[in-house]
Amino acid sequence: MRPKYKRILLKLSGESLMGEQGYGIDTTRLAEYAVQIKEIVEQEVEVAIVIGGGNIFRGLQGAAKGFDRVKGDQMGMLATVINSLALSSALEAEGQPAEVFTAINMFPIGKHYSNRLAIDAMVQGKVAIIAGGTGNPFFTTDTGSALRGIEVGADVMLKGTRVDGIYTADPEKDPTATKFDEITYDEVYTRGLKVMDLTATALCKENRLPIIVFNMDENGNLAKVLAGEPIGTLVY
């Protein structure tokens, strides 16, 4: 079966890279992700990836503990670069070419991001890993993901998380929470659901970039989403 989408922006949370460790990068989890990503590239899907940095440092949490907010967010951006380098290494270990792009110039760690360079990499069969958020403080990696997804012309933004979709409440805290199969951007906003920050949701709505929230930690789910199987939650 041909994949439903030709070009995707995959958003991975930094927390998901921790695996069971509680901090840092779980190399087993990283390798599992690399295998799943390689599998869809082999189906001729063009893949761009944005990873958060919450497994290493969160700017907002740092600001709450006395860090200057701008410096805290810059530290968070650097955390996303560390995660991006780790993922590119894991992909290359699986034989899948990958290229790291950074929102601020960090040569030779990665190429300075431009949408044209990232698209060229994807067309060549490489995974384009875009690090550093938007390159600006006060913006989350969710907003960075939405922006990059729009810039590279992705058909969909896939938000890989630890839960299998969007619920009426946090399913880890509320056993009565029920899952949405699909939901509109406006309903996410009016219900106050913590899918992603409001700037990211508004960007996706304005540019008609659909979002699918799904459990990336279950092996094979990425391919299932691309095949159009009804897992996760579609935001449209």
Phi, psi and omega in degrees: 000133180287141178301148182289333184239142181269322182224130184232155167248116179261120177258122178247139178277147176299322181302325182294335179287345181289337186060230181266004189283327184090351179193151173076209187240123175272112185295332177293313178299318180300316180295321178298318178298316182300319179297316180296320182291318178300321181302320182279331176295325178294343175268014177068030172272134178271127191237125167246145184228137170237130181243140174285181181233014187295344176285346182244308181200138175244125181301317182297317179295322178296318179298323179294338181256016173107354177291145167300131186300317181297312179295322178299315178293324177295323175297320177298321177299318179295326177298322178293329178292318177302313180296322180294319177296321179296316180293320180296322178295318179295320178295316181295328176295334177271001181085016179255112179299142179215154179225135180262131175242142181240142184293331173244153187295117180227031177303137008264014180297320177200168176282146175294126187297134160218147183298327181294317179295320180294317179296317178302318179298315181296318180298329179279001179090010177268155171273126179266111180258117189252113188252166174088015179059224176271352185089001182235146174291166177073007174239136181276169175289340172297314177295320175302319180295314179299314181299311182293323178301317179292316183297322183270002177073037179292147177281335184201153172253120179259118182257101181277120184230191178267353178245162190267025177150195180259133181242165177296335177208177179293112184295339179284342181249331184239106182293345180270359181298137178246151187266142173269136171281322174209157184203149180275160176303316183297322180292324175303317181292309185292329178278350180068034182282137184272063178281308177201171184290162188296326179298316180295315181298317180296319178299315180296319180297311184298328184254010176054044176262107180291153180238136171240122178260125184211168180273107181281343185283349177267115184304135179095347184293327181298315179295324180295318178300316182291335177280354179089012178293144186281065173248155181078195180231131177268128173252126185220000000 
